[in-house]
Amino acid sequence: MKNILIMFFSLALVACGQNEAGKSSEPQYTSKAPEVSKEYIFAIHPLHNPARLFEVYGPLIDYLNRNIPNAKFRLEASRNYEEFEKKLYSQQFEFALPNPYQTLNSLGHGYHVIAKMGDDYKFTGVILVRRDSGIKKPADLKGKKVSYPARTALAATLMPQYYFQTHGLNVNRDIENLYVGSQESSIMNVYLGDVAAGATWPLPWEAFQKEHPDKARELELKWETEPMINNGVVVRDDVPVQLARQVAQLLDTLHTHAEGKAMLANMPLSRFELADDKRYRVIEDFLRKFSQTVYPIEVPKK
């Protein structure tokens, strides 16, 4: 009986595998391997120290991972601007959020712009001093030290140095310029009295005020530069176009729902917006003025 049943079921399976035309109706397989999730690095330039950066931008990466199938995003922080730029210009990141100067430079290293941070009015350089410093005008800094995050920080270094140079202070002769590695370090150097003034930009200064209110009360924002275009979002040229569009669209719509608004509030930022390479050509004009007025700096070629 057992052998009869086995034979019956075998014949039934063969019959089910044939359609009326005698063709097999079983699944047809190809030699093409199924798609698997590919990992894409999304790097953020040193807006904050690495721990703070993961706290702020980790939820954004989690959001991308939940909303884009067959792709896995990994957040990467860098210890300093030099490390970030070395990796960016050697194309080690698929996606990145560089400052505007780095964004412009990246166009010559295999990247293009797909989005940007909004709130351009917030992209200014701010110069902090201690409230008890007695400093009233830029010329009062002569013979003193000034801190900046890094040589290539646009809002927090180049824009403040241009401000100094056009407001009666010779950056090359009158002050000692210290590049201290991060936004928080530039602020803390002022608080500790290690420098007479320190440059940063509004987002880190706002975060510092929120996280260290007692220390922040001993400092004051003394001068602020004119605004410029905010940080860009770039993608490496070999990333699939459809994936780049998905990322850009998710960023562009963050401000339209509660989860996205909460992430933006922690940055703090009102929104991201779509952008392209042409938007960042304005940086070339500033770099030329800076080179003519302050000291020579490389202007990326088109």
N, C-alpha and C positions, 0 to 999 in steps of 0.2 A: 504493500500500500504506500509506504513512504517513497519508493522509487517512482511510483505512478504519479504521486502529487508533485514531485520535483520536476518530472517531465512535463506535466500539465502547465505549471507556472512558467517553465522555460519557453514553451511554445507560445504562451499568452504574451510574454514580454517581447518575443520576436514579432508577433503580429502587431502589437501596439507600436513598434518601432517602424512600421511600414505604413505609408499613406496609400490612397487609392491608386496613385500613379506608380506605386512600387518604390517610391523614394523614401529615404529614412526621415522620420520626423523628430529624431533625437537631436539634442543641442549640437550645433556645429561650432567647433573650436578652431581658432586660428593660432598661428605661431606667435602673434603679437602679445607681449606680456601685459597684464592688466596695469592700469595706472596706479601708482603709489604716491603717497604724500612726499613731496620734496621739501627739504628744509631751506628756508630763505632767511638770511640774516637781515634784521632791521636795526641799524645802528643809529644812535643818537649822539650828536656831538656833545662835549662836556658842558651842558647847561648847568648841571649840578654834579656833586660828587657821585660816584657809582651807586652807592646805597640809596641816595635820594632819587636818583634817576630811575632806578628799578621800581621804586615806590610810586613814582608819578606816571611812568610810561608802561609799566607792566600790565595794568588793566587794558590799555589800548592794544597791546600785542595779543592778550587773551581774547579780546573782542574780534580781532582779525581772524584768529584761529577758529573761533566758533562760527564765523560767517563766511569763510571761504573754504570749500571742500577741496580735497586733494592738494593742499598746501599747508605747510607748517612753518610758522614764523617764530624766530628766536631773537629776543632783544639782546643787543650787545652794547656795553658801555666801554668807554676808554678812560684810562687814568688821566690823560691830559690831551691837549689839542694836537701836539706833535704825533702822538700815537694814533689818534683818530685820523689825522690827515694822511699819515703813511699808509694806513689800511685802505682809506677811501681812494686815494690816487693809484693804488695798486689793485683796485677793483676787488677787494676782499668782501665787500658788502653787496647784496642784491638791492636792498633798499636802505636809504639813509636820510637823516634829518640834519643837514649841515647848516652852518650859519650862511648868510648871503654871500660872503666872500668865498667861502668854501664851495658853495653851490655853483657860483660862476666858474671857479676853477675846475669843478668836477665835469663840466661840459666838455672839457678837453681830455678827459680820462675815461670816456666810455659811459657817461651817464646822461640822462635828460630829466627835465623837471616835469612832474605830474601834478603837484599840488604845493601849497605853502601854508604856513600859519597865517591867520588873519590878524587883525588888530595892528596894522602897520604903524599906527600912531604910538604904539607902545615900544616900537623898536627904536629906542634912543639910548644914548650913553648917559649914565648918571655918575656924578662925582661926589663922593661922600667925604666928610671931614668930621672930626669930633666936635661936639657942641662947645667944648671948652678950649678949642684950638686958637681962637682969635683970628682965624683966616677969614678975610672979607672979599678979596679979589684974587684972580689967578696969579697975579704978580707976587702975592704974599707967599707963594710956594717956592720962590727962588731959593736955591741952596738946600732944598728938602727932597725927601723921597716920596714917590708916588707909585702905587701898586696897580697892576693890571692882571687879568687872568692869563693871557698869552699874547704873543706878538701878532697872531692872525685873528684875534677876536675882533670882529668888526665893531659892534655896538660898544663893547666894553674896553676897547683899546684904541683902535684907529680913529673912531669918531671922537672920543675924548681928547686924543692927542691933536687932532685937527682943531678942536675947540680951543685948546690951550694956545696953539700956535697962532690962531686968529684973534686971540683975546689977550695979547701982551705977554705971553710966556713962551720962550724959546725951548722947545722940547729937547733939543739936542744939547743945549749948553746950560740951561737954567736949573734943571731938575735931574734927579737920578731916577731912571725908570726901572722898576722891578717887575718881572713877569713871574707870578707866584703860583701858576698852575690851575687855579679854579676860581670861579666867581665867589664862592664862600670864603676862600682864602684871601682874596682881595679885600673883601669886607672886614674880615677878622683882623687883618693887618692894621686897618684903621682903628678898630675898636681897641686893640692892644697897644696902640701908640707906636707901632713899629714904622709906620709911614705917616706923613702929614695928610695925605689924601689917597683915596682908592677909587678906582673906576669899576663899574659893573653896568648892568642894565636893569630895567624895572622888574622883570620876573624874579630873578634871584633876590633882589632887594625886598620885594613884597613877601617872598617866602621867608626871608630872614626876619622880617618884622613880625610875621605870624608865629614863627617857631622860637624866636629869641627876643621877645618884647622888651625885656629888661636891658639887654645889650643894645638893641636898636634905639632905645630912647636916649642913649648917650651919643648917637650919631645924628647927623643931619644931611639931607640931600642939598648940596650947595649949588651945583650947576647941572643943567641938562642940555644935551645937544638937540639939534633938529632931528626929526624921525627919518627913517629910511625903510625900504621894503624888508619884511620879516623873513624868518628862516624858511628855506625851501625843503620840499620832499622830492628826492631824486630816486630814479630806478636805473639799474644797470641795463645797457642796451640789449643784452641777450635774454632778459626776462620776458616771458610770453606777454604779448600786448594785452590780451584779455585779462590776465592776472593783474597787470599794472593798472588797468582801468577799474577793476574791482576794488583794489586798494584805494585808489583815488576817490572813487564814488563813496566808499564807506567813510573815508575821512571827511569828505565834503558834506555828508549828511549827519555827522555826529551831533550837531547842534539842534537837530530836529526831534530828538527823543530824550527821555529822562536819563537813561544810562549814559548816553554820550555827553549830555550836559554835565553830569557828575564828573566824568573823566576830564572834561575841558576845564571845569572849575578848579580842579586840583593842579592844573598846569601853571598858572591860571591863564585861560584863553577863551575868547567867545566862540571861535570856530576855526576850522581849516577851510580852505577854498581851492578850487581847481586853478592851475597855473601852467605856464609853459616856459621854455627857455628864454623867450624874448623878454619876459618880465624882469629878468635879472641883468639885462644889459645896462640898466641904470647904475649898477654898481661900478661899471667901467668908468663912468663920468666922475664918480667920487674918487676912485683910485687915482685917476689922472690928476685931479686937483690936489689930492693928498701928496702925490709924488712931487709936484711942483712947489708945494707950500711947506711940507714938513720934512720928509726924507724919501729917497727913492724906494718904491715898492713895485713888485711885479704886477703888471696889468695883463690878465689872461688874454690871449689872442682869440679872435673869433674863428 
